[in-house]
Amino acid sequence: MEQVRVERNGRVMTVTLDNPPRNFMTGRMVRELEEVVSALAHDDSIGSVVITGAPDDTFITHFDVHEILAGSEAAGQVPAAVAGGALRAIGALSHVPGAKAGLERTPVAGVVELRRIHELFLRMNRMDKVFIAAINGFATGGGCELALACDIRLMAAGAGRIGQPEILVGIIPGAGGTQRLTRILGPGPALESMLEGTIYTPEEAAALGIVTHVVPADELLPHALEIAERLARRAPAAVEGLKRAVYEGASSSLREGLHIERAEFLASASTAGARRAMEAYVRDVEELDGAPLAHEELAAAWRDGTRVDVISD
């Protein structure tokens, strides 16, 4: 059975993660998700992707610890300095045609899988699609990291929990948690959270900014799809540029961040769709007494993307 199921409805894709009975993330699930994301790179018909878990109470419990243990035993004990050099070497080899498949059959297979998940999440961050995590229950370890790699995170109210408890089994987050959680909480709170192995209730996670919305469980997917449908109507070039400015620019120096913003602003403003939208906005300003966004109905039409078609350039 596939661990990643896909459903399309208009410009929205729903991705359901299904690995019973505990819904662990596995190497297979990552590879299937990688195939979906790779196909999306060439699919202009999709503007938003909602990711959720198949069980009623679980998004992703965590990455399958059996797989992590097997990879660790195969590689043996490795000092951090040696691991860093090996990662760079394997990264270079992975770009050689056919080499990646060969590496997956060696003791460094775990390293290949680690790079795979990092590259997958980075690709999601760089795409012209909006990724929305509909967190329908527990999301710890790799489940939390997948959610953090999404652009918007909704979580069901109730017994679910989210966080990075890896240190409790002697490891650290390995799929981006140390970096993405720190960018949300700040270095001090994030370090303490991961040292303690804290997992948060939905309300605690929302208060900290780890998730952006907490909604009743039966409203989670409909609410996520409503947001997805609205944001799927945003101009792809603007979505891609905005994500790059935030994810890459905001973690750079101010000067470099402003450079990235300038470049993405110029790129998005030069598209035919953006020009059509700006022309329509100018017409609205001329026709109304005051800015059109001050008029409630028209403002809603602009937010919903129904005022002007900016999808096709």
N, C-alpha and C positions, 0 to 999 in steps of 0.2 A: 504494500500500500504506500502511496506517495505520502510524504510527511508535509508537503507544501501543496495546498489546493488553491486554485485561482478561479475567481469569478469576475466577469466584466459586466458593468452596467453603465452605458454611456461612456463618459470620460473618466469613470472611477473604476479602479481595480480593487477587489477585496482579496487579500491573501490570508488564508487560514492555516495555522500551524498545528499539525495533528500527529502526535507521536504517543499513543496510549501505552501504558496506563497513566504515566506521570507527566507526560508532555515535556520530557527533557529535550534540550537542544542537542543535536548530534552533528557529526561531520557530514552525514548524509543530508540532514536538513539544511545545513549551511550551503552545501553544493546545489541543492535544489533551489534555494532562495537566490543563490548566485546566478543560476540559469534564468530565473524570472527577471532579475534586475538587469542582466545583460541584454535580454530581449527588449526590455523597456527602453533601453538607450536608443533604439531605432524605431520606436513606436510613438508617433506623434498623436495618436488617437487617445492616449491616456494622459491625464493631467494630474491625477491624485491617486495614491495607493494607501489603502487602509490595511494594517496588519493586526491580526487578532489571534487568540488561541481557540482551539476547537472545544476543549472542556468548558463547562459552565463556570468553573472557579479558578482556572489557570491560564495565564498567558504563556509563559515558559517558566517552569520551576527553576531550572538552572541548566548549565551545560552538563552533559552526562559525565559524572566523575570517573566512571569506569574507563571512558575514552582518554581522559586526561592522565589517569594513572598508567594506562598502557603506554601512552606516548612518553611519559616520564621514565618508565622502566626501560623502554627501548633505547632512549637517548643516554641514560645514566646521569650521574651528577655532573653538572656543568656550571662553573663559576660565571658570574654575570659578564665579566669582561670577555671571556671566551664565547659566551652565548651571543653577545653583541656582534662580534666578528663573524660568527657562523651565520647569523641572521642576514648580514649584508651579503655574504657570499652566496647564500641560498637564494636571496632576493635577486641577485644578478643572474644566477643560473636559471631561475624560474622564467626569465624572459627568452631563454633559448628554446626554439621550437622543439617540442617533444621532451625537453628535460624535466618539466614539471611532473609529468606522469611517471617518469623514472624515479624522481625523488620521493614520490608517494609510496614507493615500494622499498624504501630504505629506512634505517633507524631515525632519519630526520623527518619522517612523515609528519610528526606532530608539529614541527616548525613550519612546514608547508601549510598545514591547516590553520595555524595561528596567523600566518600572513594572509591566508585566504579571507578569514573573517575580518581582519583589519581593512583589507582592500575593498571588500564588499560594503562595509559600513561607510568608508570614505566615498565610494562611488555613489551611494545613496545621498550623501551630503552634497555631492557635486552635480546631481542630476537636475533637470528642469521639471521634475515632478515633485509634488508635495507628499511626503511620507507621514502618515498619521498612525500612531500606535493606539489601538483600542485595547487597553490593558484590562482584561476581564477577570483578573484574580492575581495569583502569585506571580511575581516577576523578579526573581533574584538572580544574582550572578550574571550569566550570559543573557537571561531574559531581561534584566535591568539594562544591560549594555545595548541590547537590540532596541529597547524602548528609547534610550538616550540618543541613539543614532537616528531616530526619527525626528522630524521637524516639529511635530505637535504631539503631545501625549495626553490622552484622556484615560482616566482610571475609574473603574466601577467602585462605588461605595460598598462597604461590607468587610469581609474577613481577609481580603487579599492584602499582600504586603509587597513592598518593593525595596531593593537595596543591594549592597555589595558585601556579602558575608564571607567571602572567600578565605579571609585570614583565619577563620575558625578551623579550616582544614589545612592550614600551613602554607597557603599560596596567596597570591595577590590577584586582583582582577586582570584578565589577560586579553579581553576583547574591547579595550578602550575605556573601561570604567574609571581607571585612575585619571584619565585625561578629561573625559566628558563630565564626570561628576564634579571634578575640581572647577571646571569652567562654569558650572551652575552654582555651586555652594561657596566657592573660594577655597584656597589652599588649606587654611586651618580647619574649618568645619568639615571639609571633605576628608582630610587625613584622619581626623578623629572618628568620623563616621566609619571609614574603612578599617581603622585599627580596632574599633569596637565590634565590627561586623554588624552594624545596626541595620535593621530592616524597619521600614516605616509603614504606618497605616496610610490609606489614601489621603486622609485629611492632613496628616503630618507632611506627606510628600508634596501636597499642593501648597501648603504654607511655606515650604522651603523652595518651591519652584521646580522640583523634580518632575512633577506632572503639572499640566496647565489647567485641567478641568477634572472635577470629580462629579460623577453623575450616577443616578440610580442604575443598578445593574441591567434592568430591562430596557433602559433608555440608552445604554452605552453605544451599541452599534448603530442604531438610528441617528443618534447625535453625531457620531463620528462620520457617518455617510453624508449627513447634511453639510457638515463643514467641508468634507472632501468634494462634494458636488459644487459648492460655491468656489472653493479655491482652485478646482480644476479648470475654471474659466479664466484664471489669470494668464497673462501672456507668458509663454514658456521662457523666453529670453529674460524677462524680468524676474521670474522665479529663480532661474539659474544664477543670475547676477546677484540677486539679493542674498541667496544662500552662500555664495562665495564670499561676498562682502562680510557677512556675519561670521561664518565658520572660520574663514582664513584671515580676514582683515582684523576682526576683533581680538584675535589672539596674537597679532603682530604688533610692532611698534605703531604709534599713532600715525606717523608719516607713511609707513607702508600700508596701513589700513586705509588711509585716505587715498592713496594711489590706487588700491584695488577698487575702492568705491567709485573713483573718477572713471576708471576704465570700464567698469560694468555699467555705470550710468550712461556713458557715451554709446556703448554697445547696444543697450536696451532701447535708448531713445532713437537710434538710427533704424529700427525695424519699421516695416510698413504698418504693422498692427499698432505700434505705439503712436505713429503719426496719425492714424485714423482716430485713435482714442483721444489724442490731444486736440485734434480738429473738432471733434464732437463736443468736447468739454468747452472749448472756446465758444462754440455756437451757443451752448447752454448759458454760459456767462453773459453773452450778448443779449439773449432773449429774456433773462430773468433779472429781477431786481436784487442784485447781490450774487454771491457765489452759489452755484448749484448745490453744493454739498450742505448748504444751510437749509435747503428745502428737504424735508424728511423723506418724502416719497422718491424724489429723484436721487437723493443720497443713497437710499436703499437699493435703487436700481444700479447705481455705480458699484456699490459694494458687492452686489450679487453677480456682477459681470453681465447683466442683461442690457445695459444701456448701449453698448457698442461691441461688436464682435472683434476681439483682438487676437483670437486664437490662430487664425491662418494668416501668414505673412505674405 
